[in-house]
Amino acid sequence: MSRKLSVATGAGFVLGLAAVLAGCGAPQISLTNMWRDPAYTQGPMQNLMVIAIKRDPIRRRLWEDQFAADMAKRGVTVTPSYRLYPDEVPDTLQVVETVREHKFDGVMTVRNVGTSTVTNYVPGYVTTEPVSTYNYYWPHGYYTYYREVYQPGYTEVQDVARHEIHLWTTTEGGRIVWAGTGQVIDPGSVQDVQEEIADLVIPELEKQRLIPEKS
């Protein structure tokens, strides 16, 4: 009296489980809207200043230190802007003067472009569960049959934090040579977000030969 799990039922269970697991665990991260200037041929940058455009002085320092520490592993000398301008984010004229004085060959900027809320519907799915019962008229007493159980769908609300990263060259008149947006779904702490985004951005800059390869 047992019934095998159908292919359709099995597929529904797998899809449902995948949907449940997708909403659990570590934040989901991605890089979007990436662009690289094909005309840039100066080679990897070696001496950068990083500017986190943040009003909160602590968050500014956390972001700048994160990128500086990670790029140092690639042999890049990175100066966080707060070491030169501790009180506030430098304006354009200050950046130009600083680039000339310190001979930076690149400037990286990071800015928050907002956090939005995304609502997703996770569809329901069907599972098959064994049920054991006792029957006096059954030769062996106990027997097992299978029944379908429907797991209802639900609505999932997620926060999406986005940061825009630009890398500027200070040669050839100065211009953006790479841009991308780091996206973190269900972000945790500020430190988690900056670490996740830095872990995506820096290997991409290495791949694009805008910073040296990790030794």
QUIKA-V214886 format. One line per field, one symbol per residue. ss: DSSP state (~ for helix, > for strand, _ for the rest). phi: phi as a letter, one per 40 degrees, with the letter a starting at -180 (. if undefined). psi: psi as a letter, one per 40 degrees, with the letter a starting at -180 (. if undefined). Layout:
ss->???
phi->???
psi->???
This chain:
ss->______~~~~~~~~~~~~~~~~_____>>>>>>>>>________>_>>>>>>>___~~~~~~~~~~~~~~~~____>>>>~~~________~~~~~~~~~~~___>>>>>>>>>>>>>>>>>__>>>>>>>>>>_______>>>>>>>>>>__>>>>>>>>>>>>>>>>_____>>>>>>>>>>>____~~~~~~~~~~~~~~~~~~___>____
phi->.cbccccccccccccccccccccbgcdcbabbfcabccccbcgdcbbbbbbccbcccccdccccccccccccccgccbbcccccbccacccccccdccccccfccabbbbacbhbbbbbbccccabbbbcbbabbcccdbgcabbbbcbccccacbbbcbcbbcbbbbcccfggacbaaabcbbcfcccdccccccccccccccccccgcbcccc
psi->eihihiddddddddddddddddeiaiihiihifiihheeheeiiiehihhhhghdhddddddddddddddddeeehhhhhddddgddihiaddddddddddefheihhihiheihihhhihhiiihihhihhihhdehdeciihiiihhhhiiihhhihhhhhhhhhiieifehiheiiihhhhhfibiddddddddddddddddddefeiiih.
